[in-house]
Amino acid sequence: MEKRKPVVALLLSMLAPGLGQVYNTELGKGIILQILIQLAGVGIYIITSYVWKSPQMVVLFILITLLIAICIHLYSMIDAYRIAKQKEAVALKPYNKWYIYVLILIISWGLGACYKNISSWRSYKMVASSMEPTLQKGDRVFVNKYAYSSKIQPKRGDVIAFIFPEDTSKDFIKRVVAIPGDKVEIRDRIVIVDGKPVVGDYVIFSGNNDNVMRRINNKPEIIIPENKYYVLGDNRDKSYDSRFWGFVDRNAIIGKAMFIYYSSDSNRIILEIH
């Protein structure tokens, strides 16, 4: 028989919901709380992109699921502390061993890390002005990693996140202007795809048209190879893109940029990206 320590129960539940209950010899309750917190993790990281109808729906789903997770965590902590304080000395169970607690903790944290690694979405903070005016410096962007599949491929005009070909430790966000099989030419800043100028009110030229930029903004016609994409920044004079380093491989595409979920400009929050 041994008295349970309330502070220990509280700290264990703080580390992993349900662990304090296991410490208090309430294995069943501990398992239920741990399952609930794991389901919340699945909801936030995996299911989110499947509820895509609008930016508002996605953000609301994440906030509600996050609130549920916080409530589960707080309940676990308060309940573990309260039960440990109320209970008299209890008969310890076979699972009341320090290494069992460590094992549960490793499993709980391991599953959480796994959800993040296989998350259906990713967020990015714009650190440069290469995609202005569509994406401004400081904007935080929601990227749907499940937007593309074997049946749904990136199309012209999509804003995508991808692994930077020259440094795979970095991710870039640019706009697709040409897809496999397209013929692309740049003539005096005008992008021509399959003989037709690509126009859009999202394109700006905010720099000087010096000798370097004139060379970059005049490119002979090329054909986009299979599984390759030609991408440009909307702020053409301040974008390091396919004009400099070539194509983006299909396997390097992370997902489609869907909306801005935070911006210093309140009018841009929950703004869909087009």
C-alpha positions as a printed NumPy array, in Angstrom:
array([[  0.   ,   0.   ,   0.   ],
       [  1.279,   3.439,  -0.849],
       [ -0.081,   6.969,  -0.805],
       [ -0.099,   8.756,  -4.155],
       [  1.554,  12.183,  -4.36 ],
       [ -0.756,  14.857,  -5.877],
       [  2.087,  16.929,  -7.331],
       [  3.574,  13.876,  -9.053],
       [  0.161,  12.954, -10.492],
       [ -0.263,  16.538, -11.734],
       [  3.168,  16.649, -13.375],
       [  2.702,  13.278, -15.064],
       [ -0.627,  14.392, -16.549],
       [  1.016,  17.61 , -17.632],
       [  3.544,  15.566, -19.609],
       [  0.918,  13.259, -21.112],
       [ -2.836,  13.266, -20.476],
       [ -3.872,  10.064, -18.714],
       [ -0.422,   9.352, -17.267],
       [ -1.4  ,  10.819, -13.901],
       [ -4.426,   8.529, -13.858],
       [ -2.21 ,   5.513, -14.505],
       [ -0.031,   6.663, -11.598],
       [ -3.206,   6.801,  -9.478],
       [ -3.95 ,   3.152, -10.424],
       [ -6.797,   4.24 , -12.728],
       [ -5.552,   2.502, -15.854],
       [ -8.891,   2.514, -17.708],
       [ -9.424,   6.258, -17.274],
       [ -5.82 ,   6.924, -18.251],
       [ -6.148,   4.94 , -21.48 ],
       [ -9.389,   6.746, -22.4  ],
       [ -7.821,  10.182, -21.851],
       [ -4.762,   9.244, -23.893],
       [ -6.937,   7.949, -26.742],
       [ -8.955,  11.17 , -26.713],
       [ -5.858,  13.379, -26.887],
       [ -4.465,  11.261, -29.728],
       [ -7.739,  11.591, -31.621],
       [ -7.5  ,  15.362, -31.206],
       [ -4.001,  15.208, -32.714],
       [ -5.315,  13.189, -35.646],
       [ -8.063,  15.763, -36.134],
       [ -5.694,  18.745, -36.136],
       [ -2.923,  17.304, -38.274],
       [ -4.553,  14.685, -40.503],
       [ -8.277,  15.322, -40.949],
       [ -8.025,  19.114, -41.388],
       [ -7.457,  19.122, -45.152],
       [-10.408,  16.785, -45.674],
       [-12.848,  19.324, -44.214],
       [-11.764,  21.885, -46.805],
       [-14.74 ,  23.919, -47.938],
       [-13.549,  27.399, -47.076],
       [-10.698,  29.001, -45.077],
       [-13.176,  29.834, -42.33 ],
       [-14.201,  26.188, -41.987],
       [-10.596,  24.984, -41.785],
       [ -9.622,  27.551, -39.16 ],
       [-12.789,  26.897, -37.152],
       [-12.162,  23.143, -37.231],
       [ -8.568,  23.588, -36.029],
       [ -9.604,  25.994, -33.253],
       [-12.419,  23.757, -32.001],
       [-10.209,  20.647, -32.056],
       [ -7.406,  22.546, -30.314],
       [ -9.852,  23.755, -27.641],
       [-11.031,  20.178, -27.088],
       [ -7.401,  19.038, -26.734],
       [ -6.695,  21.777, -24.183],
       [ -9.796,  20.811, -22.197],
       [ -8.761,  17.136, -22.165],
       [ -5.3  ,  18.1  , -20.968],
       [ -6.601,  20.377, -18.21 ],
       [ -9.158,  17.815, -17.064],
       [ -6.477,  15.138, -16.869],
       [ -4.227,  17.354, -14.756],
       [ -6.96 ,  18.519, -12.367],
       [ -8.493,  15.05 , -12.029],
       [ -5.136,  13.375, -11.371],
       [ -4.248,  15.918,  -8.685],
       [ -7.676,  15.722,  -7.048],
       [ -7.813,  11.903,  -6.957],
       [ -4.273,  11.596,  -5.632],
       [ -5.09 ,  14.073,  -2.866],
       [ -8.339,  12.342,  -1.916],
       [ -7.207,   8.753,  -2.014],
       [ -5.824,   6.977,   0.954],
       [ -2.953,   4.553,   0.483],
       [ -3.66 ,   2.25 ,  -2.476],
       [ -2.417,  -1.143,  -3.545],
       [  0.01 ,  -0.595,  -6.399],
       [ -0.617,  -2.371,  -9.687],
       [  1.961,  -4.176, -11.837],
       [  2.007,  -1.155, -14.173],
       [  2.942,   1.278, -11.389],
       [  6.63 ,   1.245, -12.318],
       [  8.746,   4.188, -13.429],
       [  9.75 ,   2.503, -16.666],
       [  6.08 ,   1.947, -17.574],
       [  5.47 ,   5.672, -17.131],
       [  8.481,   6.43 , -19.353],
       [  7.207,   3.973, -21.976],
       [  3.75 ,   5.579, -22.019],
       [  5.373,   8.999, -22.307],
       [  7.546,   7.906, -25.234],
       [  4.555,   6.389, -27.038],
       [  2.432,   9.506, -26.458],
       [  5.102,  11.941, -27.637],
       [  6.121,   9.619, -30.478],
       [  2.583,   9.506, -31.856],
       [  2.349,  13.297, -31.614],
       [  5.585,  13.695, -33.591],
       [  4.313,  11.175, -36.144],
       [  1.117,  13.177, -36.725],
       [  3.152,  16.322, -37.361],
       [  5.425,  14.52 , -39.817],
       [  2.533,  13.104, -41.846],
       [  0.327,  16.167, -41.407],
       [ -2.039,  16.918, -44.275],
       [ -1.069,  20.594, -44.143],
       [  1.833,  22.866, -43.45 ],
       [  2.113,  26.519, -42.546],
       [  4.661,  29.011, -43.821],
       [  5.65 ,  32.552, -42.946],
       [  6.573,  34.716, -45.917],
       [ 10.038,  36.123, -45.249],
       [ 10.544,  37.859, -48.593],
       [  8.607,  40.075, -51.   ],
       [  8.927,  37.799, -54.049],
       [  5.208,  36.95 , -54.106],
       [  3.821,  40.442, -53.566],
       [  1.125,  41.599, -53.937],
       [ -0.499,  38.162, -53.581],
       [  1.533,  37.26 , -50.495],
       [  3.143,  40.004, -48.474],
       [  6.165,  39.759, -46.238],
       [  5.023,  38.458, -42.838],
       [  1.9  ,  36.692, -44.11 ],
       [  1.356,  33.214, -42.702],
       [  0.116,  30.778, -45.3  ],
       [ -1.815,  27.488, -45.042],
       [ -0.584,  24.898, -47.568],
       [ -2.729,  21.847, -48.308],
       [ -0.381,  18.883, -48.847],
       [ -3.26 ,  16.722, -50.105],
       [ -4.396,  19.16 , -52.803],
       [ -2.619,  17.143, -55.493],
       [ -2.633,  13.452, -56.321],
       [ -2.089,  11.124, -59.252],
       [ -5.398,  12.353, -60.652],
       [ -5.142,  16.021, -59.672],
       [ -1.984,  17.759, -60.855],
       [ -0.853,  21.364, -60.387],
       [ -2.306,  23.675, -62.999],
       [ -1.329,  27.04 , -64.394],
       [ -1.963,  29.814, -61.899],
       [ -1.683,  27.644, -58.778],
       [  0.496,  28.998, -55.99 ],
       [  2.553,  26.089, -54.692],
       [  5.063,  25.289, -51.973],
       [  8.016,  23.185, -53.066],
       [ 11.473,  22.066, -52.042],
       [ 14.011,  24.511, -53.449],
       [ 16.116,  22.644, -56.059],
       [ 19.367,  24.431, -55.167],
       [ 19.045,  23.853, -51.418],
       [ 16.745,  21.056, -50.299],
       [ 16.757,  22.369, -46.721],
       [ 14.616,  25.295, -47.9  ],
       [ 11.034,  25.522, -49.179],
       [  9.85 ,  28.16 , -51.649],
       [  6.399,  29.434, -52.59 ],
       [  5.846,  30.515, -56.215],
       [  3.174,  30.546, -58.901],
       [  2.963,  27.89 , -61.606],
       [  3.02 ,  29.542, -65.028],
       [  3.671,  26.487, -67.196],
       [  3.058,  22.753, -66.866],
       [  4.564,  19.705, -68.628],
       [  4.35 ,  20.003, -72.408],
       [  3.869,  23.788, -72.465],
       [  6.04 ,  26.015, -74.644],
       [  7.337,  28.982, -72.639],
       [  9.035,  32.147, -73.796],
       [  9.759,  35.424, -71.997],
       [  9.938,  38.512, -74.198],
       [ 10.54 ,  41.933, -72.628],
       [  9.03 ,  40.83 , -69.283],
       [  6.011,  39.273, -70.99 ],
       [  5.564,  35.55 , -70.313],
       [  4.223,  33.716, -73.353],
       [  2.828,  30.198, -72.94 ],
       [  1.887,  28.238, -76.06 ],
       [  1.96 ,  31.465, -78.063],
       [ -0.355,  33.395, -75.727],
       [  0.73 ,  36.139, -73.293],
       [  0.051,  35.285, -69.654],
       [ -1.664,  38.241, -68.049],
       [ -2.779,  38.688, -64.469],
       [ -3.359,  41.563, -62.081],
       [ -1.198,  39.715, -59.556],
       [  2.026,  40.464, -61.493],
       [  4.11 ,  43.513, -60.535],
       [  7.562,  44.837, -61.454],
       [  8.959,  46.677, -58.462],
       [ 12.638,  46.865, -59.398],
       [ 14.878,  48.4  , -62.003],
       [ 15.01 ,  46.806, -65.428],
       [ 18.828,  46.727, -65.444],
       [ 21.052,  44.612, -67.666],
       [ 20.775,  41.546, -65.428],
       [ 16.983,  41.676, -65.27 ],
       [ 16.714,  42.384, -68.986],
       [ 18.608,  39.167, -69.672],
       [ 16.412,  37.232, -67.243],
       [ 13.248,  38.759, -68.674],
       [ 14.131,  37.724, -72.215],
       [ 14.253,  33.954, -72.557],
       [ 14.034,  31.87 , -75.744],
       [ 11.209,  29.385, -76.114],
       [ 11.567,  26.098, -74.228],
       [  9.319,  23.074, -73.807],
       [  8.545,  22.048, -70.227],
       [  9.692,  18.424, -69.741],
       [  7.495,  15.693, -68.305],
       [  6.932,  15.958, -64.533],
       [  8.468,  19.445, -64.473],
       [  6.908,  22.832, -63.716],
       [  7.933,  26.391, -64.496],
       [  7.301,  28.771, -61.599],
       [  7.657,  32.504, -61.136],
       [  7.19 ,  34.968, -58.313],
       [  4.428,  37.539, -58.716],
       [  6.912,  40.3  , -57.884],
       [  8.973,  39.526, -60.954],
       [ 11.916,  41.881, -60.352],
       [ 12.463,  40.541, -56.818],
       [ 11.923,  36.819, -57.317],
       [ 14.548,  34.092, -57.604],
       [ 12.638,  31.544, -59.654],
       [ 12.63 ,  29.285, -62.711],
       [ 14.174,  32.02 , -64.844],
       [ 17.383,  31.543, -62.849],
       [ 17.526,  27.888, -61.814],
       [ 15.108,  25.983, -64.052],
       [ 12.23 ,  23.649, -63.298],
       [ 10.481,  22.299, -60.206],
       [ 10.197,  18.53 , -60.171],
       [  6.73 ,  17.102, -59.48 ],
       [  8.109,  15.086, -56.568],
       [  9.435,  18.29 , -54.986],
       [  5.994,  19.903, -54.768],
       [  4.758,  19.941, -51.165],
       [  1.263,  21.271, -51.741],
       [ -0.988,  24.107, -52.793],
       [ -1.097,  27.425, -50.931],
       [ -4.765,  27.847, -50.045],
       [ -5.211,  30.886, -47.802],
       [ -3.562,  33.42 , -45.509],
       [ -4.426,  32.537, -41.919],
       [ -2.588,  35.47 , -40.321],
       [ -1.364,  38.85 , -41.519],
       [ -0.427,  42.182, -39.999],
       [ -3.168,  43.551, -42.244],
       [ -6.416,  42.365, -40.673],
       [ -8.192,  42.606, -44.037],
       [ -5.949,  39.836, -45.375],
       [ -6.673,  37.287, -42.633],
       [ -8.553,  34.218, -43.936],
       [ -7.982,  35.436, -47.5  ],
       [ -8.01 ,  32.756, -50.197],
       [ -5.   ,  32.709, -52.497],
       [ -5.704,  33.041, -56.21 ]])
